[in-house]
Amino acid sequence: MRAHGSGARSIALIALALAAPAWSAAPEPLTIDYPLEGSLFPPGFVAPTFVWHDPAASAERWIVEIAGAGSQPPIRVSTDGARSVPEIDRRCVTESNVLEPSPYEAAARAWTPDADTWEAIQRLSLESDTRVTIHGMAGDGERVVSSGGVGIRTSRDPVGASIFYRDVPLMPTRTKQGVVEPLDQSLFPLIQWRLRDLSQESAPIVMTHLPTCANCHSFSRGGKTLAMDMDGPSGDKGAYVIKDVAPRMVLEPPDVLSWNAFTGKPEGRTTFGLFAQISPDGRHVVATLNEEIFVANYTDYRTLQTFYPTRGILVVYERATGRMTPLPGADDPRYVQANPAWSPDGKWIAFLRAEARAAYDDGPRPTYAGDPLETPIQYDVYRVPFREGRGGTPEPILGASHNGKSNSFPKYSPDGKWIVYVQARNGLLLRPDGELYIVPALGGAARRMRCNTTRMNSWHSWSPNGRWLVFTSKQNTPFTQMFLTHVDEHGDDTPAILVPNSTAANRAVNLPEFVPIPPAGLVEITTPAADYRRHLERARALEAAGQREEARAELARSLALKPDYWETHLTLGDLVARDGDPAAAIAHYQRALELNPRFLTTHLNLGIALSRLERYDEALEHLAVALALDPENASNTVRVARVLGLAGDTERAERYFARAAQLDPKLASAQYEWGLFLEGRGQLEQAIERFRSAAELDLGHYWARYQWGRALERLGRIAEALEPLRAATEIGPDYAPAHDALALLLASYGDPRLRDGGEAVRLAWIACERTGQAEPRYLDTLAAAYAEVGRFDEARRTAERAVGLARGSGDAGLTRELESHLALFERGLPLRIVFEGGRWRTNAPR
């Protein structure tokens, strides 16, 4: 959204007529924040917004004066300096990613030239030093009270291409299992792809509403062919699409390959195909396969992920034959070889190399991007000859290797003369300390580029004419933005200029790539190849809405399109597990693991399903894998403890419960499950403390209050038990067990000071209604409540129904107990229960 101050076209018409401002004795220095001194703009570039801070409290209006080096009269424009409210996407707002300006940003003033004024400024500044001076004017509009300036120029070098980029929300989420995901799968359709003409105010969306997280992409020379990952980090990232570019592209199943077809991958492993790049001639694609990846996701949207490989080899896919073969010279398992980049003639491939290592060390995990706890790895940039896939001897690129830093993301200039790469302390890409460096393509002295901002510089791409570089940065906002810099024949670059209006202010821009495609050359990309994901997402939505059979049908459609998609098997396993069929769930979980052996949630859910069938040894194997994948996860530690307890390994179970409470002292479920374990061992006093802790940690945890009350009841501490039981009924108004337990005490306990027959009737009726009048014990409690208030006919009829249901269940012990209660009611006597000698006794005949 543009800030025009107090006028638009009318300002341009009067710009030349404004008189030179009158100066006060000592104007205060005004600071222009943007653009920076020496900024160079492409011809025809969309108008920038000038931003400044004025220390003069009396300044109420500003005159912007643009003066060239020649004899032409300056352009003068008056503005009120008002900043426009940034446009945001309301769909992408969460409690944790609210975009609020800092006090410094809120105090800024701004002005955006209208189209005519900016065109005049560009003509004046064409390859000529031009001074933009902003004068703060006092209220009378006649005196200059502040002043500051900046020099800008316009280049004769056109950009000559559009920018294809991804536009994403930053909405990290924590799953029920405690796993943090960069973006919930249900939000994938919010990801958008745009094609930006830099002379236009904004960029049209060309691809959106994908059911999958399409990711890294590349184009062949001239923008003829598009190649792109078709799944995100939580999907089958082995899927990869290659398609010739057309105004309206349809990505269909025949256009998709899977890197998992590589015969050289280890047995039982899946592979993603990281950082794949199509060759300039479009005949080959090179990617990292057999990878091992360090990945850490964070709830802080400002730096929500760390991601880099620690093992992997380069593999070449030949489009004509479909063959996938390792690239000699970049296929040594002693090293991780990643992030390939083609030279413009296709004869060389630059890539990253470091000694291979395990992705994770023992010990605590990082909590933010750039944390020293990240697995340490520093890459060097190497190059290897391609030779139609025959490869050769790798050689380090001097200046971009063995320099005590991690060097990544090499990109050749179109003339093959330069390589621009990212340098950081550790890892690759998305580095808060990442900075752009330029080095001769054959090696030499590396230079830090002038365009670097103060935070995260990466994802760069050269314009086809080699004169402009686009890159992304978090300089201005946590939501990544695009910037441009000009690079001359000597490799010297200019200060960064912002590409404005690339997306909403609360969305991030990433993966920008220059591509010589006019806007009319790529209007829409549709993706029936991803329909299996659409059916999967639709199934999840249907199940969430309670339409389980419809969800099953959608999952069947998904499997029909892609039978080997692990996530569909996982989802189907979850559905049948919730339907009470753990055996069927296990079959789907096992198939999901065959297809993706290292997904935490699959191991976790399989372990739970196995435990339900009392296959505890197998369950613990999978739960141990889940815990190894995320050892700091308190929720998963609780699950392991619970199964250990069921398996009878009480000593280890106790240790795991204690470990979970240590990992997350505020996790109510850890305290609750520990309480259940202790109660099962007869340690009621200790169990009560755990249930109380769970209730205090989670005010809505009515199960904890119920178990707390029942444990007190088992100890005969009835007066104490009433309080948590009553709280459980209030917090969980539909939780029948709590209503029944409280009703039975209020109706039958021997101490008349604690009984309340009327309240017992109300509570017992709710318990019976919530269970469809089909639970014999709840009906028995209701009968006891009727008896307490003297309604013995209703007590007898209700008790008869309870006895009938008990007989039908085949439970002889329950039947005898309820028959004895019925005998009391038939004699006009209420039920009484007392706690004597550590045991419960009733007045019912035996």
CORCORFEN-V280670 format. One record per helix or strand. SS is the DSSP state (alpha for helix, beta for strand). FROM is the first residue (numbers start at 0). TO is the last residue. If there is no record, write none. Layout:
SS;FROM;TO + SS;FROM;TO
//
This chain:
alpha;8;16 + beta;21;28 + beta;30;33 + beta;38;40 + beta;48;52 + beta;60;66 + beta;74;78 + alpha;89;91 + alpha;102;105 + beta;108;111 + alpha;114;123 + beta;125;125 + beta;129;136 + beta;142;153 + beta;161;168 + beta;170;170 + beta;172;173 + beta;179;180 + beta;182;182 + alpha;184;189 + beta;191;195 + beta;203;207 + beta;216;218 + alpha;220;222 + beta;224;228 + beta;238;243 + beta;247;249 + alpha;252;254 + beta;255;257 + alpha;258;260 + beta;273;277 + beta;283;296 + alpha;300;302 + beta;304;317 + beta;323;325 + beta;334;341 + beta;347;354 + beta;379;384 + alpha;386;388 + beta;394;395 + beta;405;411 + beta;417;423 + beta;434;439 + beta;446;447 + beta;456;461 + beta;467;472 + beta;480;486 + beta;492;492 + beta;496;497 + beta;506;514 + alpha;518;520 + beta;523;525 + alpha;527;543 + alpha;547;560 + alpha;565;577 + alpha;581;594 + alpha;599;611 + alpha;615;628 + alpha;633;645 + alpha;649;662 + alpha;667;679 + alpha;683;696 + alpha;701;713 + alpha;717;730 + alpha;735;747 + beta;748;748 + alpha;756;769 + alpha;775;787 + alpha;791;808 + alpha;811;825 + beta;832;835 + beta;838;841
//
